[in-house]
């Protein structure tokens, strides 16, 4: 699985609609509106790098309200939540 983090600048008056339209695209697992240098952050999860070329400039970049994107490819996850979940597989919570 390939994970990409896409930083998105969006037209201020369209942020909610733009975020929802992006969230509805297959391959987009999460979209966050945020304060700071960017308006939206999208988490992308696909099985092949080639899918990113179609998904990011071909679909996300064409959503009304998207002004610019900046994509970062993740190499490795260091999430403690992921590690805890992996070790909890098959263990009852009782």
C-alpha positions as CSV (number, residue, x, y, z in Angstrom):
1,X,0.0,0.0,0.0
2,X,1.3,3.4,-1.0
3,X,0.4,6.4,1.2
4,X,0.6,10.0,0.0
5,X,-0.2,13.1,1.9
6,X,-1.6,15.9,-0.3
7,X,-1.5,19.5,0.9
8,X,-4.3,21.4,-0.8
9,X,-4.9,25.1,-1.3
10,X,-8.5,25.8,-1.9
11,X,-10.7,28.8,-2.6
12,X,-11.9,29.9,0.9
13,X,-15.5,30.1,0.0
14,X,-15.6,26.5,-1.3
15,X,-13.6,24.6,1.4
16,X,-16.5,22.5,2.8
17,X,-17.7,21.4,-0.7
18,X,-14.2,21.0,-2.0
19,X,-13.3,18.8,1.0
20,X,-16.3,16.6,0.6
21,X,-15.8,16.2,-3.2
22,X,-12.2,15.1,-2.6
23,X,-13.3,12.7,0.2
24,X,-15.7,11.1,-2.2
25,X,-12.9,10.1,-4.6
26,X,-11.8,6.5,-4.5
27,X,-8.4,6.2,-3.0
28,X,-8.8,9.1,-0.7
29,X,-9.0,7.8,2.8
30,X,-9.3,11.0,4.8
31,X,-9.6,14.8,4.3
32,X,-8.9,17.3,7.0
33,X,-9.6,21.0,6.9
34,X,-6.9,22.8,8.9
35,X,-5.4,26.2,9.9
36,X,-2.0,27.2,8.7
37,X,-0.3,27.3,5.3
38,X,-2.8,24.9,3.6
39,X,-6.5,24.6,3.7
40,X,-7.0,20.9,3.3
41,X,-4.9,17.8,3.9
42,X,-5.9,14.6,2.1
43,X,-4.5,11.1,2.9
44,X,-4.3,8.9,-0.2
45,X,-3.9,5.1,-0.1
46,X,-3.4,3.3,-3.4
47,X,-1.8,0.0,-4.4
48,X,0.5,1.4,-7.2
49,X,2.5,4.6,-7.9
50,X,0.8,4.8,-11.3
51,X,-2.5,5.4,-9.5
52,X,-1.2,8.6,-7.9
53,X,-0.7,10.2,-11.3
54,X,-4.4,9.7,-12.2
55,X,-5.7,10.4,-8.7
56,X,-3.9,13.6,-7.7
57,X,-3.5,15.8,-10.8
58,X,-6.3,14.0,-12.8
59,X,-9.0,14.0,-10.2
60,X,-8.1,16.0,-7.0
61,X,-6.5,18.8,-9.0
62,X,-9.7,19.1,-11.1
63,X,-12.2,19.4,-8.2
64,X,-13.8,22.8,-8.3
65,X,-12.2,25.0,-5.6
66,X,-8.8,23.3,-5.7
67,X,-6.2,26.0,-6.4
68,X,-2.9,24.0,-5.9
69,X,-1.6,20.7,-4.5
70,X,1.7,19.6,-3.0
71,X,2.2,15.9,-2.7
72,X,4.4,14.0,-0.2
73,X,4.9,10.2,-0.5
74,X,5.2,8.3,2.8
75,X,8.0,5.8,3.1
76,X,7.3,4.3,6.5
77,X,4.7,4.6,9.3
78,X,5.8,5.2,12.9
79,X,2.3,5.3,14.4
80,X,2.0,3.7,17.8
81,X,-1.7,3.1,17.1
82,X,-0.8,0.9,14.1
83,X,1.6,-1.1,16.2
84,X,-0.9,-1.6,19.0
85,X,-3.6,-2.7,16.6
86,X,-1.3,-5.2,14.9
87,X,-0.5,-6.9,18.2
88,X,-4.2,-6.9,19.3
89,X,-5.4,-9.0,16.4
90,X,-7.2,-12.0,17.7
91,X,-7.2,-10.8,21.3
92,X,-10.6,-10.4,23.0
93,X,-11.1,-7.1,24.8
94,X,-12.6,-8.9,27.9
